[in-house]
Amino acid sequence: MTQKNFDKWASIYDLIYGEYKNDLGFYKNEAKKSKGKALEIACGTGRLYLEILKTGVDIYGIDISDAMLKILKQKAKKLNLKPKINKADMRNFKLKNKFSLIIVPFRSFMHNLTIEDQIKSLKNFRRHLSPSGKLIINFFFPKPELMTKKLGKVWKYNVRANKKKLRVQGKYFLFDEINQIAEFTQSLFQKNKEIWKGRFKMTYFYKREFELLLRLAGFKKWKLYGGFDYKPYKEKTQEMVWVIEN
Ligand SMILES: C[S@@+](CC[C@H](N)C(=O)[O-])C[C@H]1O[C@@H](n2cnc3c(N)ncnc32)[C@H](O)[C@@H]1O
């Protein structure tokens, strides 16, 4: 995946995910608790970033996509907010500050497709954490039976935008089980006419593998939750929410 894929996604991102709020309370709570500076990695169009900024937290953001950041800035202007955001890559960004909280929400870490990129990113997050800082990473648990069921099947749902009814349609067309890469398409339809189509790749992780990656990056202590309600992670839970200490 290149920056181009994410730039293209930006034009429809809020139509599809703008109303997703399951994780918002959790991140707001963590940001409030953390006291010092916060950083959102891959802040996108500001779905979470702007909500956290509104609460008065000193939050910074980085994202690889100019188009995503442009939308974030437009939204901030309307809200009279001053975002502190930079175009940067999670694998090699360099900021002067250290952060007491770094968050990598909503599966963004899954865009690191190689082990090298995963370790590079984790080490870089660690470099930017203050000594008692906290790193939070969320991605989904790749349930094998669910993936088998989903492969090749089209999922659909309707969204409303500017009083227009639009249909979002997606399909996983590959689960490369050897390399743990999922590929899927996402389309937007207006009155049965396809008005947008994107193609995406994501790595999926299992629990023990991610623990090894954390160790390789120098982390020693973490908790894993099965959602945004601080309940323990169980075999059947959908989300993996990693809360990692520096
Ligand atoms: C699923 S969106 C999440 C956006 C936002 N955090 C949210 O929760 O709505 C994934 C984001 O990751 C960004 N991204 C992908 N690879 C990146 C990288 N290597 N460095 C920084 N941002 C990246 C994309 O541009 C996109 O905005």
Ligand as a Chemical Component Dictionary entry (heavy atoms), coordinates in Angstrom:
data_LIG
# 
_chem_comp.id                   LIG 
_chem_comp.type                 NON-POLYMER 
_chem_comp.pdbx_formal_charge   0 
_chem_comp.three_letter_code    LIG 
# 
loop_
_chem_comp_atom.comp_id 
_chem_comp_atom.atom_id 
_chem_comp_atom.alt_atom_id 
_chem_comp_atom.type_symbol 
_chem_comp_atom.charge 
_chem_comp_atom.model_Cartn_x 
_chem_comp_atom.model_Cartn_y 
_chem_comp_atom.model_Cartn_z 
_chem_comp_atom.pdbx_ordinal 
LIG C1  C1  C 0  -8.124  3.111 9.393  1  
LIG S1  S1  S 1  -7.442  4.718 9.140  2  
LIG C2  C2  C 0  -7.488  5.302 10.807 3  
LIG C3  C3  C 0  -7.668  6.798 10.907 4  
LIG C4  C4  C 0  -7.976  7.319 12.299 5  
LIG N1  N1  N 0  -6.956  6.954 13.264 6  
LIG C5  C5  C 0  -9.312  6.799 12.797 7  
LIG O1  O1  O 0  -9.321  6.135 13.832 8  
LIG O2  O2  O -1 -10.331 7.052 12.161 9  
LIG C6  C6  C 0  -5.763  4.323 8.826  10 
LIG C7  C7  C 0  -4.859  5.533 8.642  11 
LIG O3  O3  O 0  -3.500  5.084 8.624  12 
LIG C8  C8  C 0  -2.750  5.973 7.811  13 
LIG N2  N2  N 0  -1.462  5.316 7.541  14 
LIG C9  C9  C 0  -1.261  4.179 6.846  15 
LIG N3  N3  N 0  0.037   3.849 6.831  16 
LIG C10 C10 C 0  0.686   4.807 7.558  17 
LIG C11 C11 C 0  2.052   5.011 7.924  18 
LIG N4  N4  N 0  3.006   4.174 7.536  19 
LIG N5  N5  N 0  2.352   6.073 8.684  20 
LIG C12 C12 C 0  1.393   6.945 9.085  21 
LIG N6  N6  N 0  0.094   6.808 8.748  22 
LIG C13 C13 C 0  -0.261  5.745 8.010  23 
LIG C14 C14 C 0  -3.678  6.210 6.634  24 
LIG O4  O4  O 0  -3.339  7.342 5.869  25 
LIG C15 C15 C 0  -5.039  6.338 7.346  26 
LIG O5  O5  O 0  -5.335  7.668 7.641  27 
# 
loop_
_chem_comp_bond.comp_id 
_chem_comp_bond.atom_id_1 
_chem_comp_bond.atom_id_2 
_chem_comp_bond.value_order 
_chem_comp_bond.pdbx_ordinal 
LIG C1  S1  SING 1  
LIG S1  C2  SING 2  
LIG S1  C6  SING 3  
LIG C2  C3  SING 4  
LIG C3  C4  SING 5  
LIG C4  N1  SING 6  
LIG C4  C5  SING 7  
LIG C5  O1  DOUB 8  
LIG C5  O2  SING 9  
LIG C6  C7  SING 10 
LIG C7  O3  SING 11 
LIG C7  C15 SING 12 
LIG O3  C8  SING 13 
LIG C8  N2  SING 14 
LIG C8  C14 SING 15 
LIG N2  C9  SING 16 
LIG N2  C13 SING 17 
LIG C9  N3  DOUB 18 
LIG N3  C10 SING 19 
LIG C10 C11 SING 20 
LIG C10 C13 DOUB 21 
LIG C11 N4  SING 22 
LIG C11 N5  DOUB 23 
LIG N5  C12 SING 24 
LIG C12 N6  DOUB 25 
LIG N6  C13 SING 26 
LIG C14 O4  SING 27 
LIG C14 C15 SING 28 
LIG C15 O5  SING 29 
# 
